[in-house]
Amino acid sequence: MPGHAGSQLADFWAALASIPILGVIITLIFRNKTILSVEILRLHKELAEYKLDSAKNLASNGYVKEVEDRLTKLYNKIDGKLDEVLRRMK
């Protein structure tokens, strides 16, 4: 069967030719894995910075709210005293 030997030879050469292609595919997979790992680390760092910044601003907003409440109470107290003085003057 001469045709059979020829097809085996063709199969051998096809398999031999696929080795470099397989090497390129493996190289691309590892390169992409490295790129993705670096990108994931960068995103993780950005997220941590965002969380820290948000926590700082949230604490600052809480302090501002506290000061606003104290000023509002003081203003209402002064306003009440002024109303009392105006009533006495009438």
Secondary structure by P-SEA (a helix, b strand, c coil): caaaaaaaaaaaaaaaaaaaaaaaaaaaaaaaaaaaaaaaaaaaaaaaaaaaaaaaaaaaaaaaaaaaaaaaaaaaaaaaaaaaaaaaac
